[in-house]
Amino acid sequence: MGKKLRTFLAAFVAALGLVILVFASHPSEAQAAEYKTNDLLSGISIKQKDYGTASDINLTLDWDAKDIELHNSDTWEIQFPDTLKVTRNGEIIPFYNDAGTLIGTGVLDANSNTLTVTFNEQIENQKDFKGSISILTGIGPGKGANIGNNNVVIGDFNDNMTIISSDADFSKKGVIGTDENGDAIITWTILANRNSAEMPNLKIIENNINDDQAFIKGSVNVYEASWTSPGYYKKGYQLNSSEYTYAEDGNGFIINGLPKDNQFYAVTFQTKINDPDNATNGHKFKNHADFTWGNGSSTGTNMAAADGSVTGNSNSGSGNGNNILGSVVLTKTSADENNTLISGATYSLYRKDANEDTLIQSDLVTDTNGQITVDKLPAGDYYFVETSTPDGYQQNPNEIPFTITGQTTTAVQVETKDEPVDSKEGSIIIQKLDAATGYRLAGAEFDVIDANTNEVIGHITTDQLGYGHMYNIPYGNYILRETKAPDGYILNNKDITFTISDETQAPAIISIDNEKETGGDGSFSASMIKYDADLLDIEKVGVAGAEYTLYDADGTKLGVFQTNDEGVIKVDNLNPGSYYFVETKAPDGYGINNEKIEFTITDSDIELGTLETSDPKLTDGNEGNETPGTDGNGNEGNTETPDTDGNGDGDNNGGVIVDPENPGSNNNNNGNEGGLITNPINPGNANNGSNNSSKLPQTGEKNSLTATFLGLVLLSGIVYFKRRNV
């Protein structure tokens, strides 16, 4: 190799070494370290030991960074066990050192049930640093917690807490609604022996109902109940009246002789509101119950009481306030196989009101298409009544009910049928109601059974407006038996008998109610409205018949709800915490929306708002919902809109769901106060780093040692090479 070539190569290698050294003097910084629970946790303590099912847990987390150098942007994720749950998604927890300097910020995440702390620049150059985090709000009992003592384990550390009933052994709540006639009622629920203690000879005394209400005889139901998670219970087996002693006493009742001494019971009954105006004018209804139990001796009898109250209009809040005038089209056909359009039938139209029904129009006559059209109707419940029938047909005396929602100009379609003269057949109409609110329910299924032969002659399914029809029933005696309750409701096992004859070809509407299967023990409520996505640019049209399942942050199923005539769902008795709706069945003609609708309830007071969502129509031609007058067998919708009250004298007038896209909205024009429901804050993606943090490079750690060594080797080689060739 020539001298010039050697000189060139030496210079090139020297230059390369210098370049490497220059880059080595400006090292890159490593990724922020991601620590897991046990990496920094050094202990836990729960300051108070007794908590209610909806209480905030006073939790302190001790931490120690011995032998770990923390840096700006490092994170520490603490995973909570199922005995605890994050109740305030996105809650910010400041993180201070002993000198009061902010060294980081924690964020609670209800979805992952974690607290993630992000350290700031104030943590730099702190060695063997330690401290503690006090969490006073935002964490409550989880679904893994039981009434009684619980061992809470976080990482390698533990402490205990005791969960007690929020209202001792007894509580009472009320919900304002309507009965099958539209009259204002209150459905009261008594929770007795909530802690499943030994209570022999338990007696429930409910015989001092206030003068503003009247006890509805025969409305009492008794269920075995159980807690599904802290704050939420489920009604189970319904007791037969023969299994306990029941006596109506004045304006109320007394129950004793319950079969199990250590059973949690839910007792429901109804009262009629004497002045209908009080249901909407802010009047407070109160109710008191007394309880005794023990061995019956003078020294062994225990006594307790529970008070409940609910305020008129506290159950309001649905729809968007459009108040669009609506219309209805009635179509009349023959009940025989010809399905002939009937002209010349005369009807009157009534609006259902609290005090008495109002005649809207009379002498309405079906045209050559068998139809009557009435428009410019304000929102409300209405019904047609046939007043005369054309020759050849028998008059049908049944009311033909329908609802104008005030949210769309699309006409409501109703159908009715008349039996031909001399026909020995008749028809029935049934309506399925929520026992507490009076809202109509879809999806209930019934068998019609011949009472003489016990043969099933037909089936009825209530449509999305809660009605079911059956025509061409031969004269005879029959049994109507419920075979499937609407989703989320308890089967009504009471048979109903009816007769089809010359005198009762069309018996009066048969009303059957159902009670919700699950219930909450909180004092807040939540509302949601579903719109037709294809019409949002024109008008907001509520969609009935959408089925949603409600879950808490732990994924525990709390209940199934369906949108009512106005597209509204309202859920009562919720505790503070994070929740989400998932659509599980779309209405007929609509596509399903798979997005989670998340919200959080806190105990703050704020104006009532309503969460909004929408479904698009299907494009395969299978559009449109079931109309009243048809035997609906497709997807159903119900009108489940339960509401809330407060325990004791303290009212809590509703809860809140704020539209995530418009958090300050108030769609209900309602000044009621309640819990705040906001769009949860997303603190970011979960940390998925290794659990062994010692193997992770620290933030700011120099990672260019290899390059530096290589540069020095190259330069040393050049010097050696030059000296050898001098």
SETILUM-827658 format. One record per residue: x negated, y negated, z of N, C-alpha, C in turn. Coordinates in steps of 0.02 Angstrom, whole numbers, plus 50000, padded with zeros to 5 digits. Each point is the difference from the previous one (the first is absolute). Example, Ala and Ser with C-alpha at 12.3 -4.5 7.8 and 13.67 -1.06 7.14 Angstrom:
493405028450390500454994150000499554994050000
500184994749964499584994150003500394994550037
***
This chain:
499575005950000500434994150000499554993850000
500114995149955499584994149995500094995350059
499494995850008500024995350057500594995349996
500154997649939500564995349992500665003350018
500075006349979500625003650015500085001150075
499425001850033500035001050072500194993550036
499704994649975500154993450031500744998349991
500275001449941500724998749987500455004150045
499835006450006500425004350042499964998050073
499414998150023499944997750069500424993850013
499964995449952500404993850007500755001650000
500205004549956500715001849996500255003250065
499605004750026500195003450062500014995050058
499524995450001499994994950053500624995749997
500194998049940500604995949992500625003750023
500035006449981500575004150021500045000550076
499425000950032499985000350073500234993650032
499794994349971500214993650027500764999149994
500285002149942500734999549990500375004150053
499755006150013500325004350051499964996850068
499434997050016499934996850065500474994050007
500084996249945500454994250002500715002350015
500235005249963500685002550012500065003050070
499465003150024500025003050066500064994750055
499754994049985500044994650050500704997050005
500465002049954500704997750001500465006150002
500015003550055500385006350003500754998749999
500395004949975500734999650003500255002350068
500604997850017500305001950063500475005949991
500045004250051500425006049996500734998150011
500445004749984500724999350010500154999250074
500564996450016500214999350070500135006950030
499785000850061500105006550034500725000850021
500255006149995500695001650018500005005050058
500154997750060499975004250059500695002850015
500015006150026500625003350019500094999850076
500565002850023500214999250070499445001350050
499705005949998499525002050051499314996749993
499874996849943499354996949989499874994450051
500524996450019499914994350046500425000550063
500515004350001500465000450057499645003050061
500084996650058499685002450061500505001250056
500654998749987500505001350051500664996749982
500555002450032500654996949990500344999550068
500474995350006500414999650060500674997149983
500525002750030500684997549992500194996850067
500084993349999500034996250062500625001650040
500585000249966500635001550035500175007249983
500325003550046500115007149989500715001649976
500494995950017500695001549982500234995449944
500245003049945500224996149942500675002649976
500414995449975500625002049966499855002449930
500505002749967499905002949934499844994849947
500164993650013499874994749952499504994950027
499645001850053499544995350032499354999449961
499654994350010499314999349978499545003350051
499525003949975499525003350044499404995450011
499824998850064499434995850018499375004349998
499664999849943499455004649987499334996249997
499495002550034499334997249996499525005249972
499604997949951499505004349968499314997450018
499595004050032499314998150015499545002449944
499494996149984499555001949945499284998450019
499545003649969499294999350015499615001549936
499584995149978499605000849939499285001550016
499875003850053499325001850019499645003649943
499404997849986499585002849947500284998949930
500524995849995500284998349934499964992449992
499724997849945499964992949986500584998149954
500484996350027500594998149961499844993849958
500354999549944499884994449954500664997349974
499954994049972500574996749970500335004649948
500665000650003500425004049953500025007450017
499625002350051500105006950023500715000850026
500285006049993500685001350024500015005950048
500494999950045500115005550047500745001849999
500165006149978500695002249996500155004750059
500504998150040500225004050057500655003549981
500005006650001500595004049983500405001550063
500654998050000500435001350058500335006949993
500145003350056500345006649998500754999249989
500365005649992500714999649987500404998350063
499684999750058500354997650060500064992450001
499624996749956500044992749993500164998549927
500324994449988500114997849931499944992549995
499744997749944499974992949985500714997649985
500234995050037500684997549991500014993349964
499424996749994499964993649966499475000349946
500215002049941499545000849945499694993249982
499334999949995499664993949982499854995350058
500175002150061499864995950059499244998750004
499814993650010499304998050005499784999950073
499445003250016499745000250068499304997049999
499904994050029499334997050002499545003950046
499354999949983499505004250033499444995450025
499964998950067499534995350029499455003650039
499424996650007499495002650046500104996850069
499545001650046500084997650069499964992450004
499664996849952499934992850001500594996449967
500505003949977500584997049968499914998549927
499475002749969499884998949929500365005449959
500354997949948500345004749956499495003949960
499975006650010499515004149965500325004649949
500665000049995500345004349952500754999350005
500365003249954500734999849997500275007049988
500485001950041500335006549991500684999249966
500195005049960500655000049966500335006750012
500624999950026500385006250010500335002149935
499975006449984500295002749939500495005650019
500654998749989500515004950019499995006149954
499794999249938500015005649953499495005350020
499404997950019499485004850020499965000950075
500394996050038500005000150073499304998850028
499704994649977499314998450018499934992750019
499444998450033499754993250009499324999749965
499924995249954499364999249966499714993250019
499405000350030499644993950020499474998549948
499984993849976499484997649955499574994950037
499345001550008499554995650036499794994149955
499854994350031499784994149963499264998650013
499764994349976499294998450004499754999050072
500474998950046499794999050069499735006450033
500095005649968499765006450027499275001349983
499734995949953499315001149978499514999250058
499475004149998499444999750048500215001750072
500595003250007500225002350067499845007550006
499595001750049499815007050009500335002850062
500165006449996500325003450056500604996050025
500414997649952500574995750016500595004450022
500394997650048500595003650021500534995150025
500615002650007500554995750021500655004050003
500564996549996500665003350002500504996149959
500535003549978500564997049962500635001350040
500364994750016500655000750035500564998949949
500435005049993500564999649954500644999850042
500314994150002500594999150043500655001249962
500014998749935500605000949960499815003449934
500485003349971499895003149934499915007450000
499965003150060499945007350004500535002550050
500395004949980500525002850042499965007650003
500465003250035500015007450002500125002949931
499625005149981500075003249935500485005950002
500085003249942500475005549996499775006150039
499355000350016499745005550039500074999050074
500254994250021500094998750071500675002850024
500015002550060500605002850029500214996050061
500645000550017500234997050062499635003650057
499654996150043499595002950053499274998449989
499565004050029499294998749997499715002149933
499534995949974499685001449936499254998850006
499615004749974499274999249997499834996849933
499714994050002499844996349939499265000949986
499835003049944499305001449982499814995949939
499494995850008499724996149944499275001849995
499805002949945499325002449994499855005250052
499464998950039499815004750053500234997850069
500464995150003500204997250064500755000350008
500234999950062500725000750011500214996250063
500644998550002500334997350058500735002249996
500384998950054500695002449998500494994150004
500615001249975500544995150006500655003950010
500494996850030500655003150012500534996249961
500385003649960500554997049962500645001150038
500354994650013500635000450036500564997649955
500605001750016500584997649962500044992550006
500184996849944500034992749999500524997350048
500545003550011500554997650041500195005450050
499505002450037500125005150050500375006049970
500515002450034500335006249977500614998849957
500254993749997500624998749965499954993449961
500344999649944500034993849961500635000049958
500164994149973500614999449959499884994749946
500265001449941499964995349944500674999749964
500124994549965500624999249962499874997649929
500415002049953499964997949930500694997949977
500064994049972500644997649974500105002649929
500605002549987500175002449933500754999649988
500255004149955500715000249986500235007249996
500655001150012500275006849992500285000849930
500355005649989500245001549933500524995049976
500304996350046500504994949981499704993149995
499354999450009499674993649996500034996050065
500265003150054500044996550065499315000050034
499844994550034499354999350032499955004550061
499465003850005499895004650055499274999450023
499875002650059499315000850025499895007450014
499455002749974499805006850017499454999650052
500155002650059499525000050056499665006750004
499354999950015499625006250011499694999850070
500155005050040499705000850066499475005449996
499394998450020499475005050006499945001950073
500165006250017500025002250069499475005350012
499674999550059499455004550018499465000049946
499774994049984499524999049945499355003850011
499825001150063499375003350015500065007550012
500605002749987500135007250009499815002450069
500184996050050499875001950069500555004850024
499905002850059500515004350029500544995650030
500594999949969500554995950023500635004350005
500055004050052500615004250008500614995750011
500575002349975500654996750009500004992849974
499664999049944499984993349971500704997949979
500204994050022500654997249982499894993349965
500334999149943499974993849961500674996550008
499994994050028500624996350015500024993849957
500455000049951500074994449953500744997950001
500214996650053500714998450007500114992750021
499534995749982500074993050019499834995549940
500315001649943499874996349939500314993050004
499634995049978500224993050005500654998849962
500354994650019500654998449970499964998149926
499414998349975499954998149929499965006249955
500035006050030499985006249961500535004850027
500185004849958500465005350022499705006749980
499965004650048499735006649987500425003749948
499675003049950500355004049949500005007250023
500595002450018500065006850025499825005049945
499665005450021499805005249953499364998549963
499664994550017499394998149963499365002650032
500055003550057499405002150037499695006249969
499344999849990499625005849978499395000750044
499815006250016499425001450043499525004449961
499364998049999499485003649963499425001650046
499695005749990499335001150028499524995849958
499514996950033499544995649965499285001750020
499534997749959499295001150015499614994349969
499424998550029499564994849974499595002949943
500014996749942499585002249944499314996950003
499954994050029499374996650013500184994450049
499514997150033500174994850048500444994549970
500594999250030500454994849977500525002349950
499975006249976500475002349949500275007050020
500665000649996500315006250020500435002949944
500175006450008500415003449951500585003550035
500604999149973500585003750026499995007149971
500115004750044500015007049978500695003050005
500065005350038500625003750007500554995550029
500595000049967500574996450026500415004650044
500104998150063500365004250047500745000249983
500305005950007500725000649996500314997250064
500604997349995500324997150059500115005050056
500005006549982500095005250051499375001150042
499444997149979499375001250035499874995050056
500454995250009499934995250055500694997650020
500044996550055500644997350024500064992849978
500584998549971500114993349972500694997650022
500014993850024500644997050020500014992749980
500544998049967500094992949985500294996650061
499674994650020500174996850063500094992549987
500624997749996500134993049988499714997949933
499604994850000499704997649938499305003049992
499975006649997499365003449993500065007450014
499455003150024499985007250008499485001950053
500045006250023499515002950046499805006949973
499355001349998499745006549978499595003050057
500125006450015499575003750046500015007449979
499655004150039499975007149983499595001549938
499514995849983499585001349942499615006450011
499885004049948499755006850010499275000550022
499574995049986499295000650016499794994350046
499675001750055499804994950049499414995849976
499585002749956499394996549980500024998049926
500594998849974500084998449929500094992549990
499674997349951500104993149976500625000049956
500504995850018500634999749963500104993149968
500315000049941500234993849968500765000349995
500334995050029500734999650000500214993949960
500435001049950500244994449960500754999350010
500244993849998500714998650002500124993149968
500624998449987500164993849966500514995950038
499944993449992500494995350027500244995549943
500634998150003500284995449950499924992950027
499784995549957499934993050018500694996849997
500234997550058500704997450004500114993949957
499524995449998500054994049959499525000749942
500235001349939499545001249944499514994349988
500194993950018499554994349989499365000750041
500055003550057499415000750043499465004349968
500185003849949499505004249967499514996049959
500174993649986499574996049956499844993150028
500254998350059499914993150024499484999350055
499595005150011499474999550050500215002150070
500605002750007500235002350065499585005950024
499835000150065499605005550028500465005250032
499945006249977500385005650029499555003750048
500255001450060499625003650050500335006650017
499595004650024500275006550019499585002850057
500325003350047499665002650059500195007350010
499525004150020500125007050016499655001850065
500315004450039499715002450062499855007549994
499525002350040499795006949998499885002550071
500205006150014499835003250063499765007149986
499575002550044499775006949994499725002350068
499935006350008499755002850063500435005850022
499925002050064500365005850024500684998450029
500184993650000500674998150021500064998250073
499495001350041500044998250070499864992650009
500134997450060499914992950012499284997949994
499545004650012499294998349996499685002149934
500395003449957499695002749940500284997249936
500404994850003500294997149940499594994049978
499795000049938499624994449972500464995949955
499854993549994500414995549961499564995749955
500254998549941499654995549954500524996649956
499784995149962500454996349955499624997949938
500364998649947499714997449938500474994849970
499724994649976500394994749969499764999149929
500484998549957499834998549930500394993949977
499754996849949500364994349972499844999449926
500454997149963499904998749929500384993749984
499734995949956500294993549984500325000049932
500604997349995500344999449936499584996349949
499975002849940499614997449944499275001850004
499785003350054499305002050004499855005649952
500525003349974499895005449953500034997649928
500054993449989500064997549932499324999949967
499994998349936499374999349965499935005049944
500274998349942499915004249942500134995949939
499735002249943500124996449938499574993949994
500084996449944499574994349987500374993449999
500644999950018500364993850003500234997449933
499995004249947500214997549934500744998349998
500435004350031500734998950001500274999049929
499795004349955500254999849931500715002949998
500454996749965500685002649992499985006349957
500355005250022499985006349964500675001849968
500035005949971500615002249966500075007550008
500615002549985500155007050006500425002249941
499895006249977500405003049947500285006550026
500665000550004500345006250020500235003749938
499865006549997500225004249944500445005650027
500605000749970500485004950024500115005449948
499965006350022500115005749956500465005050034
500245004849961500415005450028499555005150034
500275003350051499615004850039499985006949966
500375000949945499985006549967499395000649955
499965005649965499415001349959499944995349940
500554996549983499984995649942499634993450015
499994998150064499654993950020500244994049959
500674999549992500304994849958499954993250032
499804994949961500004993150025500724997850012
500144997150058500684998250019500084992449999
500444997649959500164992849999500664998950037
500114993850022500634998250031500045001350074
499455002250032500005000850073499864993350033
500374998550054499954993450032499645000750068
499554995250013499595000150061500004993250034
499885000250065499834994050039499295000750024
499654994350006499304999950022499964996450068
499675003350049499934997250067499264999450018
499864995150042499344999550030500045002050073
499535004250023500005002250070499694994650043
500374997850051499764994950047500035002850070
499674996550046499955002450069500685000350033
500414994949991500654999750034500545003649962
500114998149938500485003549957499804999249927
500185004949960499814999949930500374994649962
499664997149951500284994349962500175002149929
500614998549979500205001349930499654995049954
499635002549952499654995749952500414999049937
500265005449971500414999649940500505005750000
500584998849971500515005249993500205000549927
500405005249985500265001049932499445000549948
499465003350018499465001449953500195006449963
500015000049933500265005649960499455002749956
499925006849999499505003049956500194999049927
499504998549959500124998749929500005006549960
499974999549934500035006049958499405004650010
499464997350028499415004050015500015002750072
500584999050032500075002350068499604995950050
499844993749984499554996150041500314993550026
499734997950058500124993450029499334996950015
499904993849980499394996450015500154993850041
499644999250056500064994150042499314997150011
499924993549987499344996950009500034994450051
499434996750009499914994450046500185002050072
499755005950020500125002450068499394998650043
500084996650057499444999150046499815006650034
499405000150030499765006150033500495002250054
500105006650005500455002650051500255007049982
500395002950045500315006649989500724999149977
500195003749949500664999349969500315006949989
500655000049983500325006249978500624998449957
500135004549952500614999949960500525004650032
500644998249993500555004350020500505000249942
500195006149979500485000749946500714998550026
500354995549964500674998050022500555002949955
499845001749938500495003449957499625004049948
500335005449977499675004849955500425000749937
499685000749942500395001049938500365006750001
500495000549957500395006249995499545006049987
500175005550033499635006249989499455001350050
499894995250046499465000950049500254998550070
499665003250049500164998950070499554994650029
500284995750040499624994550029499495002750051
499384997349997499475001750047499954994550052
500205001450063500024994750050499334998250030
499475003549984499354998850031499704993349980
499654996950048499604994249984499415002249956
499814995549955499425001349956499474994850019
499535001850044499544995050028499404998649954
499714994150007499384998349967499704994050036
499374998449984499644994550031499704995449948
500084993550010499654994949960499404997750042
499395000849973499404998750039499814992750002
500224996049951499784993149998499314999149971
499735005349969499324999649974499955001149925
500565001649967499975001449929500674998549967
499964998349936500624999049961500235006449966
499605005350005500195006449970500645002650033
500495001849960500655002050027499955006750037
500365000450056500075006350036500515004349964
499845006349988500455004549965500335004750051
500675000250001500365004750042500495004049958
500145006150021500455004349963500545002750047
500585001549973500545003050038500415004449953
500355004750029500405004849960500695000750030
500495001349958500695001650021500195006949976
500355003750044500265006649981500634999249958
500085004249948500634999949961500605001750043
500594997549980500625001750035500115007549998
500285002750054500145007250008499365004150011
499434996750004499385003750015500025002150073
499795006050014499955002550068499274999850024
499684994549982499304999050020499924993050028
499464999050038499864993550030499254998650001
499804995050038499304997950002499834997250069
499344999650014499784996850063499414995449984
499914995150043499414995649999499705000350070
499345000950003499664999750064499484994549999
499854997250058499444995350006499565002250058
499364999649989499515002050050499684993750029
499994999550068499794993950033499435001450049
499574995050008499535000050056500394998550064
499945004450050500414999450060499894993550037
499394997349996499844993950038500194993749963
499874999749935500094993849963500634999749957
500285005949983500575000149955499814999649927
499354999849984499804999849931500105006949968
500174999949935500165006249966499365003649979
500035006750001499425004249989500095004549940
499495000649961500015004649942499685006650019
500125004949958499665006450005500295004950049
500584998550030500335004950044500385005049956
499965006450017500325005249960500525003650042
500565001749967500575003150034500265005949959
500275004950036500405005249969500734998650014
500425001249950500734999850010500235007350002
500295002050056500155007050014500755001150008
500275004949965500705001950009500095002850071
500444996750039500085001950071500315007050007
500365002349950500335006650005499545005749980
499604999049948499585005449975499264999250019
499824994250027499314998450018499544999849939
500304999149941499624999749937499804992849986
499374999149980499774993349980500264998649930
500394994649993500304998449935499654994249965
499554996650035499664994549968499484996850045
499604995749970499464996650035500044992549987
499814996050049499994992749993499324997550024
499704995449963499394996550021500134992649998
499864996550055500124992850000499504996549954
500254995249963499584996549951499614994450035
499664995949960499554995050029500374994650039
500664999549991500404995450039500335003450059
499835006450012500265003550059500685003149991
500265000349939500665002949987499955006649964
500495004450012500055006249964500725001449982
500135003049942500685001249977500075007349978
500615002550006500175006449970500734999749977
500115002049938500664999849969500245007149985
500635000449980500315006449979499965005350054
500144998050062500035004650056500715002850005
500105006549992500685002850005500324998750069
500664999750001500354999150064499765005450049
499914997950063499795004850051499654996650058
499765004050047499644997550058499255001449992
499594995050018499295000649985499574997750059
499375002249997499494997950048499444996549962
499804994250025499434996449972499415001150048
499475003149976499435001850043499354997249971
499654996250042499364997249978499475005549999
499645000549944499495005249993499294997149998
499954993649984499354996649999500094992750019
499624997950050500034993050022499554995849955
500134993549995499534995649964499315000650033
499484999049961499335000650026499904995350060
499715002850054499884996150059500574999850049
500555003649986500595000050043500145007050027
500375000250055500205006350031500655002449968
500035006449983500595003049970500604999150046
500564997749972500634999650037500355006749993
500035003750056500265006949997500745000650017
500354994349998500725000250015500405000949935
500375005549996500435001249942500584995149999
500204998049941500584995549991500525003749958
500615000150023500545003349963500434994849965
500265001949941500464995749964500485004349959
500544997049979500525003649963500154996249935
500065003649946500244997349936500715002749989
500484995449993500705001949992500374994449964
500645000849992500404994649969499944993550040
499985000750066499964994050043499294997250004
499505004249990499304997750007499595002449941
500214997849940499615001849941499314996850002
499954994150030499364996550006499944997450071
499745004250046499944997850070499574993850006
500074996550056499594994050012499265001849999
499594994949985499285001249998499765003350064
499625005349992499725003650057499314997350016
499904997450060499354997250020499645004850047
499375001249985499585004450041499354996350014
499804999750063499384996450016499465004850023
499384997649995499415003750022499544995650041
499665003050047499514996350040499305001249973
499584994850007499315000749980499655005350042
499565003749967499655005450034499454997450046
499674994649980499444997350039500174993150025
499634997950051500114993350027499364997450030
499974993450007499424996850030500184997250069
499484998850039500104997550067499784992750006
499844996949943499774993150001500564995049992
499824993749992500504994749998499934995649938
499685002749947499914996149940500315003649940
500154996249948500305002949940499624997849938
500115003649946499654998649938500485000649941
499944995449952500454999949942499605000349935
500285003349951499705000449934500554999949948
499884996749943500494999949945499665002349937
500355004249961499745002649937500384996749942
499614997649951500294996749942499905004149937
500394998449949499915002849933499414996249968
499455003549987499394996849975500114996949932
500455002949959500104997549932500404993649997
500314998150056500434994050000499724994450043
499395000850026499734995150047499924993149968
499884999849934499934993549967500674996649989
500545003750007500674997249988500364998750065
500055005250041500314999550066499765005850042
500024999150065499805005350046500615004350015
500005006149973500565004650008499795005650048
500345000450057499865005350047500195006849973
499585005150012500115006749974500205004650058
500605002849995500235004850051499735006949985
499975004250052499865007149990499275001949997
499544995450017499295001850003499855002850069
499675005750002499855003350064499274998750019
499904997750062499344998650026499895003850065
499395002450010499795002950063499544995150035
500134999150065499604995450040499495004050042
499374997849998499475003250038499664994850044
499725002350057499584995550039499285000649973
499544996250032499324999749974499655006850003
500245004450044499695006750005500275004849949
500494997849959500305004549951500575004050028
500244998350060500575003550030500644997649967
500415004749976500634998349968500504997850052
500274993949992500464997250049500735000449978
500125000749935500705000449978500054999049925
500575001949973500164999249929500564995049994
499934995149956500484994649992500154998949926
500604997749985500194998849931500304993049994
499864996749944500254993249990500754999949993
500324994950029500724999449998500234996749935
500634997849999500284996949940499604994049976
499684996550047499624994049982499265001549990
499815006450002499305001849991499594999350063
500334999750058499664998350063499945006250044
499425000450034499895004750055499844995850062
500305001750057499814996850063499905005550052
499434999850033499815005150049499964996750068
500305003350050500044997150067499525003350049
499934996950058499665002950059499285001949987
499644995849961499295001249987499584996850055
499435003150014499514997250046499484996049961
499634995550033499444996849966499525005349973
499754999049940499555004849969500014999449925
499625004249966499965000049927500415005749972
500334998749943500455004849969499944999649924
500295004949967500074999449927500595004149976
500334997349947500535003549964499705003449938
500265005949983499845003349937500655002149968
500104998149936500615002049965499965007449985
500515003850021500015007249990500535002249951
500464995649982500495001749948500254993449970
499964999649934500234994049965500755000749984
500354994449994500715000449979500065002649929
500605002249982500125002249932499814994649950
499625001949949499834995349947499394995950014
499655001150055499424996050018499395004550010
499414997349986499395003550014499794998950072
499635004750028499794999550070499394995550005
499964996250055499434995750014499595003350055
499395002249983499605004050046499584995950048
500024993549995499574995950042500245000050072
499525000350047500164999150071500194992850012
500524999050040500204993250019499834999350074
499424997050014499734999850067500214993550036
500095000550065500154994050040499815001350072
499954994650037499815000450071500484995850041
500215002750056500424996350047499574998250060
500004993550018499694997850062500554997350044
499804997850059500514997450046500054992449995
499764997149945500074992849990500714998349976
500204993950012500654997649977499924996149936
500425001449951499964996649936500675000849964
500124995949949500635000649962500055006749966
500625002349991500115006449968499854999649926
499635004849975499875000449928500155007149977
499975001149935500175006649973499475002149949
499765006250008499535002849953500365001749935
499674998849944500325001249935499605005249961
500365004249962499695004749954500485001049942
499795003749948500435000849942499855006649965
500495002449961499935005949958500174998249929
499635002649950500184999049930500535005149978
500414997949952500475004849971499645005049956
500275006149996499745005049954500194998149930
499625002549951500134998249930500215005949958
500225005550035500185006049962500755000349986
500354994450012500714999949987500425002250058
499695002950052500385002450058500034994550051
500364994649984500024994250043500674999350033
500014995650049500634998550034500105004150061
500344997250049500135003350063500695003150000
500105004650047500665002850010500494994450018
500615000549977500514995050017500525003250045
500324995750042500535002850042500535003349956
500285005450025500525003549962499735006149965
499335000950003499725006149970499715004350055
499965006449985499725004750049499255000149991
499644995450034499294999149987499605006050020
499615002649954499585005750015499264998649986
499834993849983499314998449986499654997450062
499494995849989499654997150057500474995450037
499965000250065500474996250040499654994150031
500414995150022499744994650041500444999250059
499734997550056500454998950055499964992850023
500404998550048500034993150024499754999650071
499465003550013499725000250067499684993350017
500304996250044499694993850023500094999350075
499685004350039500084999450072499674993750026
500204997950059499754993850027499815000950072
499784994550031499715000650066500344995950052
499825001550061500194996050057499445000250049
500104997150058499485000350050500195004650057
499515002550037500145003650061500144995050055
500435001850046500174995550054500344993949974
499914994350034500324993949978499614996449946
499395002149989499594996349952500145002049929
500294995549960500125001549930499354999249961
499935003849948499484998849951500345000049933
500114994149972500464999349945499675001649933
499855006349993499755002149935499254999949998
499725002849947499284999749988499894996749934
499415000849972499834996149941499625004349951
500164999349937499535002249948499904994249955
499384998049992499844994449956499785002849933
500274997249946499815002049933499244999449993
499645005549984499274999649995499774994849949
500394998849947499804995149950500174992950022
500474999450046500204993450026500085000550075
499445000350037500045001550072500424995050040
500114994149975500394995250038500734999849981
500225004749958500694999749975500505001750053
500614997649992500565001750044500605001149955
500085006249980500525001649950500695000850030
500044999850065500645001650030500384994050027
499714994049994500334994150027500245001150071
499565003050039500205002250067499494997550049
500234996850052499554997250050499835004850055
500205006349994499855004750054499255000850008
499805001450061499305000950014499855007350011
499375001849992499815006950012499275001149988
499815006149985499295001649992499764998049931
499384998049995499704998049937499785006149961
500185000249936499775005349956499654996749942
499375001149993499614996749948499665005249956
499784997749941499625004449956499345001650034
499845006450013499395001750037499384997549965
499514998050040499364998049974499605006249983
499684999949942499585005749980499284998350018
499735003050053499334998250021499455002749954
500185003749950499495002549954499985007650000
499585002749959499955007349995499695002950062
500205006150016499715003550057499275001449987
499615000150054499295001649993499915007549994
499635002149950499915007149988499275002150005
499614996350038499295001750007499905006150043
499385002150005499835005950039500124998850074
500185005250036500084999450072499344999350036
499465001949967499344999550030499694993449979
500134994750039499784993449979499254999250002
499635004250038499284999350004499675001249933
500335003249953499725001449934500154994549950
500414995050021500164994649955499484994450006
499784996849946499554994350005500354994250034
499654996550045500294994350034500034994049953
500504995750012500054993949960499364996050008
499674997849944499384996250003499385004350003
500065006650003499425004550004499624999849933
499304999550002499604999749939499935007049971
500165000549937499985006749970499485000449944
499474995750001499514999849945499315002550021
499965004250052499365002550024499645004049946
500365004049962499705004249948499694995749946
500384994749980499734995649947499374996450024
499984997950062499414996650027499405004750000
500115006150022499465005050002499735001349929
500455000549952499795001349931499584994349973
500224993950016499614994249976499304999950029
499925001650064499355000150032499565005549970
500295005849986499625005449969499734997949932
500434996749961499784997849933499424995050005
500064995250045499474995050006499355003250025
500065004650049499415003550026499665003949944
500425003249958499725003849944499624995549952
500274994049987499674995449954499324997950028
500004998250065499364997950030499485005649997
500215006150017499545005649998499755001249928
500454999649952499825001249930499504994849976
500104993650018499554994749978499305000950030
499985001650065499355000850032499615005949969
500365005249984499675005949972499694998649933
500284995349964499764998649932499584993649996
499814997350057499574994149997499295002149980
***
